[in-house]
Every structure is written in structure tokens, then in C-alpha cells.
Amino acid sequence: MKNLKKRGLALAMSVALTAGMLSGCGAKDKEVMSTAIHVDTQTAEVGTLELKGNYIGTASPNDSVDVTPMVSGTVEKVNVKVGDTVKEGDVLCQFDDTSAQLSLDSAKSSVDSAEAGKKSASEQKDIAAQQSQSSIDALEESLSAYEKSLTKAKKQLKELKSSKSKLETAMNQAKEAYTASKTSYKTAETLYINYKSFLNANPDCQTTAGLTAAMTVTALPDGEDGSTAESRNQKAQTASYLMKSLNDAGLTVEYLSDSGLNSLKENASDAETAYNTAASSYKEAASGITSLESSIETLETQIDTTKSSIKSAKKAKSMTSSASDDVYDAQISAAQVGVESAEYQKDLYTIKAPISGVVEAVNVTKDEMFASGVAPAFTISGKQTMIVTFYVTEEVKDFLKTGDAVEVENNGQTFRGSISSIGTAVDAQKGLFKVEAQIYVSEGKSISTGVSVSLSLVTAAVKDNILIPYDAVYYENNQAYVYCVEDGKAVRVDVTTGLYNEDTIAIESGLQEGDEVITSWASGLKNGAEIAQEDNADEETATKAPSADNEQE
């Protein structure tokens, strides 16, 4: 632009020199030159101006699933490792299912047996009827046993829950007693150490009565009992200190001996044993409650299954006389239910991926035991949608709203999405506001968890403002102004500017839609100058608006 400015000045000087030379040469005819200035213009129009900001964000999965097996067992095989991509239904690992296979074989054997019975049903209708009744009786007997067991288990659970509360109270009381007895022993031990020499020197103070008597100073003259008034005062003072310490600890002076300490120590040991016993009882009760609740759930399932089997068996029996084949069909169906149940149990030992995604954690090891419920065996992150977290200033935060479009770049790939959440409190470490955007990962593309990505979005915008070229605005003493064309002349118009970028600036006041704004600079451009409009001008602005590098980020 500076070169263009110089070209304009050089052109003006060239014209002036040429005119002077013509005058010096005595030219008779003076050329009449036009004083109109040639400029470019543009009609002021109302529009929308948007600014985009670029940020660095961190990508993370939008959904993550913990795979927790419903069974415990020894891990026979692990098929995946951290970072592997899996599809829904892929086998992640295999537990030892020997026991489940035996149950399945037994169930299949029942099906085979039922089918064999059907084959000979036409010749053995009576036998089939008896077998049906026998099956019903066995099922009803099992049902009765299950129901009795359920009633008993529920009663035990109720009693155990009631006793658990009492056991907890007893445990807490035993703990308090243990703490108190231990404290008494330690206090007595300390007092014994501190006052042992005093008690040995004063045998009369080794009883409560003697110690109480020693607290009173006997007014005897010096020498009558071999002691001095000062020593008697010292004895009384020491006795008082000891008695106060004993009273504070709830002890008597008789405990300040080897036998007394042994007695307190035994008391503390007995209290500790009582506390440990109470704590063990409480834990056993809690464990028993869990076990009973599990048993109740199993019994309820068994009751439902047995009732269904009885219903099927009775229906089969009623049809024996007219359609023996149907009876066996019912038996086969019931047996197949057992097969399906056994197959379901066996399938539990094969751990499969519940979703498609990337394996983020593996907590099982081949040939080692895995306990159900302790921790998830695998963690899988779905990658169809990802969350990009980034941080913005308060000004940008106030402009943004959920649903605003974003664009993310990573390793030459472009992803689109929208803002899903905007933080309302400033992050203590970053001093900025946290924003999250959900982006969509199409098939064939991917973003690694935890990587940094480039994100862009609209951070500021104005609507229904007059928009003109950025270069059309000049400044004088911090007052922005433009030149408009009115009646063929340049007219200076003071304006208030708003949002801008490197090409366009918004005018908040001073211009109206339809005003003809001069967009190019020319020598001699000033208020009142005559204007000759052109489609294109070679000159550019002499005084510029502030650099567009200040565009909001």
C-alpha cells in the first residue's frame, strides 16, 4: 500500500513539473485540466459480520462402557489388548466353562430322553401318563421345597437384619470398653512409673486410705517422727497430685503395683478379645445377609421356572389319552427350556463386546482367577461421537450457546459438530471457561483419545449493521470517519465503528443503507473535493483503521 501511496505522490509531482516546463517554454495555449478526483465507491449495505476463533482442544470418547462378567472363573483365553478396535459381539475373553458344559450336556440329555420317549409313545401311553404324573409330582415336590426354603430364607433374612443392628451396637460398645480399659492400663502404667519411687518410699500411701491420709499435713514438730515439716508438706503435695491423677483416670492407688497393672492389662486383653469377637459376629451377619439375599433371588427364579414346568407337564398329561405325541412334545419343550437356560449360563463364560469401539482397559489375565463384581474386566470406548474440550475467555463464553457449529482438524481430517455444554464457573488452573463440543466421526475416520486437536468456531458476530470495506475508514484524533459522495462532491461523515476483520468493518452509527461510500484513497481527497467516480482506482487509503490483526480470538 505504501508503494501505491508513493505512486500517487509521484504522479502529482510529474503533473506539476510538466506544467512548469510548458510555461517556461513560452507555451501559448494553456491546457485546461480537470480538478475532479478519481475514486472508487461502494453503496453501504446492511449485513452480518462474523469473526472466527481458533482453539486447541482435547478429544475424549463420548461414551464408555465397562464390561463386567456375571460369573467368576479362571480365564482361559484373552483375545484383545488395550488399543484394539472391536465390534459389537466380538469375543473379548473366555472363562473356563467346564461346569456349565456339564449342565448343558445334562439338559441336552433330557431333550434326547424326551425325544426317545416320543418315538415309543404310541405303544406306551400308560407309561407316558405315569411318567408325566411322576414328573409333575417331582416338580411339585421341588416347588414345595423351594417355597419352604424361600419362606425360611426370608424369615432368616429378617432376623439377621434385626440382629445385625444389635450386633453393630454390641461391637461399638465392645470397642468403647476396649478403648477405655486399654487407656486405664496405659494411664496406670505411666502413673506407676512416675510415682514408683514415691510409693516405695511411703508404703502408707499404697492404699487409698493411706494416700488420703497423706494428703493432710500433720502438724508435728521437726524430729518427733523423724521427718521435717518441709518433707511432710512435700509428701502431702505429691499425694494430692497422685490422687487427682488417679481420680481423673477412674483408678485407685491399689492399681499402681505389679499385680494391679497385670489386672488392668488382663482386663484390656479381655476387652480386646470381646471386641474382636463382636466385630467378627457383625461381619458374619453382614456376609450372611448378602448370601441370603442371593439365595432368595435364586429360589424365586427356581420357583418361577418350576411353576412353568408344572404347567407344561399338566397340560401334556391331559392330552396323553388323545394325543400322546403332544405330551412328549410338551416334555421336549420343557427340556429344551432347560437347554436354553444351560446354554445361557454357558454363554456367560464367553465375554463379548457390548458395543463397537476401542479397548481402553484390560483387567483379566490368562490362567488367573477373575472374581465377578470386584472390577470391570474390560473398558470399551465408543468412537462414533467424541467430545472435544477447550477453554475460552468470558467474553467469548457469553457469546457462545449450545448448538453452535464447530469444525475440528486432526491429522489432515476434518470433523464437524456442535457445542454441547458451556461452563458457568472459571477453571481455577486455566483462568478460563470450559466448553465442550460433540463431534461426529464418520466411518473410515478416527481420533485417538486424549490427543490435541485444532478447533474453530464463530466467536463474535453482529447482525443488521452497515458493512463497508475496512480500508474506507480513516481516523483523526481517535475519531473514525469516511467520505461519502453527495452531489458529485466528497463529504466527510463521522462514524462509530464496531466489529471488523481484515476486509470488512461494521458501522454502528453515522451511515445509512444506500449511502455512497468512497473506498479508495486519492491525493487531494478532502471534504468538499469534486469527485469523478470510476469502477476501479489505483490509489489506496492514506490513513488506515486499526490493524485487523486485533480480530477477536
C-alpha positions in Angstrom: 0.0 0.0 0.0 2.9 2.3 0.8 4.2 1.8 -2.8 0.8 2.8 -4.1 0.8 5.9 -2.0 4.3 6.8 -3.4 3.0 6.3 -6.9 0.2 8.8 -6.3 2.6 11.4 -4.9 5.0 10.8 -7.9 2.2 11.3 -10.3 1.1 14.6 -8.8 4.7 15.9 -8.9 5.1 14.8 -12.5 2.0 16.7 -13.5 3.3 19.8 -11.7 6.8 19.7 -13.4 5.2 19.2 -16.8 3.0 22.3 -16.3 6.1 24.3 -15.2 8.1 23.3 -18.2 5.3 24.2 -20.7 5.1 27.6 -19.0 8.9 28.1 -19.2 9.0 27.2 -22.8 6.5 30.0 -23.6 3.6 27.8 -24.5 0.9 30.0 -25.7 -2.0 27.7 -25.1 -2.5 26.5 -21.5 -4.1 23.1 -21.2 -7.2 23.2 -19.1 -7.0 20.2 -16.6 -10.0 18.7 -14.6 -9.7 19.1 -10.8 -12.1 16.2 -10.2 -10.6 13.3 -8.1 -11.0 9.8 -9.4 -12.1 7.3 -6.7 -13.8 4.0 -6.2 -17.1 3.9 -4.3 -19.4 1.3 -2.8 -23.0 1.5 -1.7 -23.4 1.0 2.0 -25.4 -2.2 2.7 -26.9 -3.9 5.8 -25.5 -7.3 6.5 -24.0 -9.8 9.1 -20.3 -9.9 10.0 -18.9 -12.9 11.8 -15.4 -13.5 13.4 -14.0 -16.9 13.9 -11.6 -18.0 16.7 -9.2 -20.9 16.6 -8.6 -23.0 19.7 -6.7 -26.1 20.8 -8.9 -28.8 22.4 -8.5 -32.3 23.8 -10.6 -35.2 22.4 -12.2 -37.9 24.5 -14.9 -40.6 23.9 -18.5 -39.5 24.3 -19.5 -42.9 25.7 -17.6 -45.5 27.6 -18.8 -49.0 28.7 -17.4 -51.2 31.5 -17.7 -54.9 30.7 -18.4 -56.7 33.9 -18.8 -60.5 33.7 -21.8 -62.0 35.6 -19.7 -65.1 36.5 -16.4 -65.8 38.2 -13.8 -68.3 36.9 -10.4 -69.0 35.5 -9.5 -67.1 32.4 -8.6 -69.5 29.6 -8.0 -67.0 26.8 -7.8 -63.2 26.3 -8.4 -62.1 22.7 -7.7 -58.3 22.9 -5.3 -55.8 24.3 -5.5 -52.1 25.1 -5.9 -50.1 21.9 -7.6 -52.8 19.9 -10.7 -51.9 17.9 -13.6 -54.3 18.4 -17.1 -54.7 17.0 -20.2 -55.4 19.0 -20.4 -59.1 19.7 -16.6 -59.8 19.3 -15.3 -62.3 21.9 -13.1 -60.4 24.4 -12.1 -63.4 26.6 -13.1 -66.9 27.5 -13.6 -68.3 31.1 -13.3 -72.0 32.0 -16.9 -73.3 31.3 -16.4 -76.9 32.2 -19.2 -77.0 34.9 -21.5 -75.0 32.6 -20.8 -77.5 29.8 -21.7 -80.4 32.0 -25.0 -78.8 32.9 -25.7 -78.2 29.2 -24.9 -81.8 28.4 -27.3 -82.9 31.1 -30.0 -80.7 29.7 -29.4 -82.0 26.2 -29.6 -85.5 27.5 -33.0 -84.6 28.9 -34.1 -83.5 25.5 -32.8 -86.7 23.9 -34.6 -88.7 26.5 -37.9 -86.9 25.8 -37.5 -87.4 22.1 -36.8 -91.1 22.6 -40.0 -91.3 24.7 -42.0 -89.7 21.9 -40.8 -92.3 19.5 -42.3 -95.2 21.5 -45.3 -93.1 22.7 -47.8 -95.0 20.6 -47.1 -98.2 22.4 -46.6 -96.9 25.9 -49.4 -94.4 26.5 -49.9 -95.7 30.0 -46.3 -95.5 30.8 -46.2 -92.0 29.4 -49.1 -90.9 31.6 -47.3 -92.3 34.6 -44.1 -90.6 33.7 -46.0 -87.4 33.3 -47.6 -87.7 36.7 -44.3 -88.7 38.2 -42.7 -85.6 36.6 -45.5 -83.4 37.9 -45.2 -84.9 41.4 -41.4 -84.4 41.4 -41.8 -80.9 40.1 -44.5 -80.1 42.7 -42.3 -81.6 45.4 -39.5 -79.5 44.2 -41.8 -76.4 44.1 -42.9 -77.1 47.7 -39.3 -77.5 48.8 -38.4 -74.3 47.0 -41.3 -72.4 48.6 -40.5 -73.6 52.1 -36.8 -72.7 51.6 -37.9 -69.3 50.4 -40.1 -68.7 53.4 -37.3 -69.9 55.7 -34.7 -67.7 54.0 -36.9 -64.6 54.2 -37.5 -65.2 57.9 -33.8 -65.7 58.4 -33.0 -62.6 56.5 -35.4 -60.6 58.6 -34.0 -61.9 61.8 -30.4 -61.5 60.6 -31.1 -57.9 59.6 -32.6 -57.3 63.1 -29.6 -58.9 64.8 -27.1 -57.1 62.6 -28.2 -53.8 64.1 -27.9 -55.2 67.6 -24.5 -56.8 66.7 -23.3 -53.4 65.4 -24.3 -51.8 68.7 -22.6 -54.5 70.7 -19.5 -54.2 68.6 -19.4 -50.4 69.2 -19.9 -50.9 72.9 -17.2 -53.5 73.0 -14.9 -51.2 71.1 -15.5 -48.4 73.6 -14.9 -50.8 76.5 -11.7 -52.0 75.0 -10.5 -48.4 74.4 -11.4 -47.4 78.0 -9.7 -50.5 79.5 -6.6 -50.0 77.3 -6.5 -46.3 78.3 -6.8 -47.2 82.0 -3.9 -49.7 81.7 -1.7 -47.2 79.9 -2.5 -44.4 82.4 -1.9 -46.7 85.4 1.4 -47.9 83.8 2.5 -44.3 83.4 1.5 -43.2 86.9 3.2 -46.3 88.3 6.4 -45.4 86.6 6.2 -41.7 87.6 5.3 -42.4 91.3 7.0 -45.7 91.9 9.8 -44.2 93.9 7.3 -42.2 96.0 5.2 -45.2 96.8 8.2 -47.3 97.7 9.4 -44.5 100.0 6.0 -44.1 101.5 4.4 -47.6 102.0 1.5 -45.9 103.9 0.4 -44.3 100.6 0.0 -47.6 98.8 -3.7 -47.8 99.8 -6.5 -45.4 99.1 -6.9 -44.7 102.8 -3.2 -44.2 103.3 -2.9 -41.9 100.3 -5.9 -39.9 101.5 -4.4 -39.5 105.0 -1.1 -38.5 103.5 -2.7 -35.6 101.7 -3.2 -33.9 105.1 -0.1 -32.3 106.7 0.3 -33.5 110.3 1.4 -30.5 112.4 4.2 -32.3 114.3 7.4 -30.5 115.3 10.5 -31.4 113.5 12.2 -34.5 114.6 9.3 -36.2 116.6 8.7 -38.7 113.9 12.0 -38.4 112.1 10.6 -36.0 109.4 10.7 -32.3 108.9 7.7 -30.0 108.2 9.1 -29.4 104.7 9.2 -33.1 103.9 5.7 -33.6 105.2 4.5 -30.8 103.0 6.2 -32.3 100.0 4.7 -35.7 100.8 1.2 -34.2 101.1 1.6 -32.3 97.9 2.8 -35.3 95.9 0.0 -37.4 97.4 -2.6 -34.8 96.3 -1.2 -34.8 92.7 -1.3 -38.6 92.6 -4.8 -38.7 94.0 -6.0 -36.2 91.4 -4.4 -38.1 88.6 -6.0 -41.3 89.8 -9.4 -39.8 90.2 -9.2 -38.3 86.6 -8.4 -41.7 85.2 -11.0 -43.5 87.3 -8.3 -45.5 89.1 -7.2 -46.2 92.7 -3.7 -46.3 94.1 -4.0 -50.1 94.6 -3.6 -50.5 90.8 -0.1 -48.9 91.0 1.6 -52.1 91.6 2.8 -55.1 89.5 -0.3 -57.1 90.4 -2.6 -54.1 89.8 -1.1 -53.4 86.4 -1.4 -57.1 85.5 -5.0 -57.0 86.4 -5.6 -53.9 84.2 -3.6 -55.5 81.4 -5.7 -58.6 81.6 -8.9 -56.5 81.5 -7.7 -54.7 78.4 -6.8 -58.1 76.7 -10.2 -59.5 77.6 -11.9 -56.3 76.3 -9.9 -56.6 73.1 -10.9 -60.3 72.7 -14.6 -59.3 73.3 -14.4 -56.5 70.7 -12.8 -58.8 68.1 -15.5 -61.4 68.8 -18.2 -58.8 68.4 -16.7 -57.4 65.2 -16.4 -60.9 63.8 -20.1 -61.6 64.6 -21.1 -58.3 62.9 -19.1 -59.2 59.8 -20.6 -62.7 59.7 -24.1 -61.2 59.9 -23.4 -58.8 57.1 -22.0 -61.6 55.0 -25.0 -63.8 55.9 -27.4 -61.1 54.7 -25.7 -60.9 51.3 -25.7 -64.7 51.0 -29.4 -64.9 52.0 -30.4 -62.2 49.5 -28.6 -64.1 46.7 -30.3 -67.3 47.8 -33.7 -65.7 47.9 -33.2 -64.4 44.3 -32.2 -67.8 43.1 -35.1 -69.5 44.9 -37.6 -67.1 43.3 -36.2 -67.9 39.9 -36.4 -71.6 40.6 -40.0 -71.3 41.7 -41.0 -69.4 38.6 -39.2 -72.0 36.4 -40.7 -74.9 38.3 -44.3 -73.5 38.1 -43.8 -73.1 34.3 -42.6 -76.7 34.1 -45.6 -78.0 36.1 -48.0 -76.1 34.0 -46.5 -77.6 30.8 -46.4 -81.1 32.4 -50.0 -81.0 33.4 -51.1 -79.8 30.0 -49.1 -82.7 28.5 -50.8 -85.2 30.8 -54.3 -84.0 30.0 -53.6 -84.7 26.3 -52.0 -88.1 26.8 -55.1 -90.1 26.0 -55.9 -88.3 22.8 -52.5 -87.2 21.6 -49.6 -88.9 23.2 -47.2 -87.2 20.8 -48.3 -83.8 22.1 -47.4 -84.9 25.6 -43.9 -85.7 24.6 -43.7 -82.5 22.6 -44.5 -80.7 25.8 -41.8 -82.7 27.6 -39.4 -82.0 24.9 -40.3 -78.3 25.0 -39.8 -78.2 28.8 -36.4 -80.0 28.4 -35.4 -77.5 25.7 -36.2 -74.7 28.1 -33.6 -76.3 30.3 -31.2 -76.5 27.4 -31.7 -72.8 26.6 -31.2 -72.0 30.3 -28.0 -74.1 30.4 -26.8 -72.5 27.1 -27.5 -69.1 28.5 -25.4 -69.9 31.6 -22.6 -71.3 29.4 -22.7 -68.2 27.2 -22.0 -66.1 30.4 -18.5 -67.6 30.4 -17.8 -66.1 27.0 -17.3 -62.4 27.4 -18.3 -60.3 24.4 -18.1 -56.7 23.4 -21.5 -54.9 24.1 -20.6 -52.0 21.8 -18.2 -51.3 18.9 -15.2 -49.2 19.9 -11.7 -49.1 21.2 -10.5 -51.2 24.1 -9.3 -48.7 26.8 -8.6 -51.1 29.7 -8.0 -54.9 30.2 -8.2 -56.3 33.8 -8.1 -60.0 33.1 -5.0 -62.3 32.8 -4.8 -65.7 31.2 -4.8 -68.7 33.6 -5.7 -66.4 36.5 -8.9 -66.3 38.6 -11.3 -63.4 38.0 -14.0 -62.6 40.6 -17.3 -61.1 39.3 -18.3 -57.8 40.8 -14.8 -56.8 42.0 -13.9 -54.7 38.9 -14.8 -54.5 35.3 -12.9 -56.9 33.1 -12.7 -54.5 30.1 -13.5 -50.9 29.3 -14.6 -50.0 25.7 -14.9 -46.5 24.4 -17.3 -45.9 21.5 -15.8 -43.6 18.9 -18.9 -42.7 16.7 -19.0 -39.4 18.6 -16.2 -37.7 20.5 -16.1 -34.8 23.0 -13.6 -32.0 22.4 -12.9 -29.9 25.5 -11.4 -26.4 25.1 -11.3 -23.1 27.1 -12.4 -19.6 26.2 -12.4 -16.1 27.7 -15.5 -14.8 29.5 -16.3 -12.5 26.5 -16.4 -15.5 24.1 -18.2 -17.6 26.6 -21.0 -15.0 26.9 -21.4 -15.1 23.1 -21.5 -18.8 22.6 -24.6 -21.0 23.1 -25.2 -24.7 22.9 -25.8 -26.0 19.4 -23.3 -23.5 17.8 -21.4 -25.2 15.0 -17.7 -26.1 15.3 -15.1 -27.5 13.0 -12.2 -29.7 14.2 -9.0 -30.6 12.4 -6.8 -33.5 13.3 -4.1 -35.2 11.1 -5.5 -33.8 7.9 -9.0 -34.9 8.8 -12.0 -32.6 9.2 -14.8 -33.2 11.7 -18.0 -31.2 12.3 -20.1 -30.9 15.3 -21.7 -28.5 17.8 -21.2 -27.1 21.3 -22.8 -29.4 23.9 -22.0 -27.6 27.1 -20.6 -24.3 28.3 -19.1 -23.9 31.8 -20.5 -21.3 34.1 -17.5 -21.1 36.5 -14.0 -20.2 35.6 -11.4 -23.1 35.7 -9.1 -22.4 38.7 -6.0 -23.6 37.0 -6.5 -22.1 33.5 -8.4 -18.9 34.4 -10.8 -19.6 31.5 -14.2 -21.1 31.0 -14.5 -24.8 30.0 -16.5 -25.6 26.8 -17.3 -29.0 25.3 -18.3 -29.8 21.8 -19.6 -33.0 20.4 -18.2 -34.0 17.0 -19.2 -36.8 14.7 -16.7 -39.4 13.5 -17.8 -40.9 10.2 -16.7 -44.4 9.1 -13.1 -44.6 8.0 -12.1 -41.7 10.2 -10.8 -41.7 13.8 -9.5 -39.6 16.6 -7.3 -41.0 19.4 -8.4 -40.5 22.9 -6.5 -37.6 24.7 -5.0 -36.1 21.6 -4.9 -32.3 21.0 -6.9 -31.1 18.0 -7.5 -27.7 16.3 -11.0 -26.3 16.7 -12.6 -23.2 15.0 -15.9 -21.6 15.6 -17.7 -18.2 15.4 -16.7 -16.2 18.5 -18.3 -12.8 17.7 -20.9 -11.5 15.3 -23.1 -8.5 14.5 -26.4 -8.6 12.5 -28.2 -5.8 10.7 -25.2 -3.4 10.7 -24.0 -1.3 7.9 -21.0 -3.1 6.4 -18.3 -1.3 4.3 -14.7 -2.1 3.3 -12.2 -1.9 6.1 -9.9 0.4 4.0 -12.7 3.0 3.7 -12.4 4.2 7.3 -9.9 6.9 8.4 -9.0 8.2 11.8 -8.2 11.7 13.1 -7.7 12.3 16.8 -9.3 8.9 17.5 -12.4 9.9 15.6 -13.4 7.5 12.8 -14.8 8.9 9.6 -15.5 8.1 6.0 -16.0 10.1 2.8 -19.3 9.8 1.0 -20.3 11.2 -2.4 -23.1 13.7 -2.4 -23.9 15.8 -5.5 -20.5 14.9 -7.0 -18.5 16.1 -4.0 -16.7 14.3 -1.1 -18.4 14.8 2.2 -16.8 13.7 5.4 -19.0 11.7 7.7 -18.0 10.9 11.3 -19.0 7.3 12.2 -18.9 4.8 15.1 -17.2 1.6 14.2 -17.9 -1.9 15.6 -16.7 -5.4 14.8 -14.2 -5.8 12.0 -11.9 -8.2 10.2 -9.2 -7.7 7.6 -11.7 -6.9 4.8 -14.9 -5.5 6.3 -15.9 -3.3 9.2 -19.3 -2.7 10.8 -20.6 0.8 11.2 -22.8 1.2 14.2 -23.9 4.8 13.5 -23.2 7.7 11.1 -24.2 5.9 7.8 -27.4 4.7 6.3 -28.2 2.0 3.9 -27.7 3.3 0.3 -25.1 5.9 1.2 -22.3 6.0 -1.5 -19.0 5.5 0.4 -15.6 6.3 -1.1 -13.5 3.1 -0.8 -10.2 4.3 -2.3 -7.7 7.0 -1.4 -6.6 9.7 -3.8 -4.4 12.8 -3.5 -6.5 15.8 -2.7 -9.3 13.8 -1.2 -10.9 16.0 1.4 -14.2 17.4 2.5 -15.8 19.3 -0.5 -13.5 17.9 -3.1 -15.0 17.2 -6.6 -15.4 13.5 -7.3 -15.1 11.6 -10.5 -16.3 8.1 -9.8 -14.6 5.1 -11.5 -15.1 1.4 -11.5 -11.6 0.8 -10.2 -9.0 3.1 -8.7 -5.2 2.6 -8.4 -5.0 4.6 -5.1 -5.5 3.2 -1.6 -6.2 4.6 1.8 -3.7 7.1 3.3 -4.9 6.8 6.9 -5.9 3.3 8.0 -8.2 1.9 10.6 -6.6 -0.1 13.4 -5.0 -3.4 12.1 -7.3 -6.3 11.6 -4.8 -8.4 13.5 -6.7 -7.3 16.6 -9.5 -9.6 15.5 -11.0 -11.4 18.4 -9.7 -14.9 19.1 
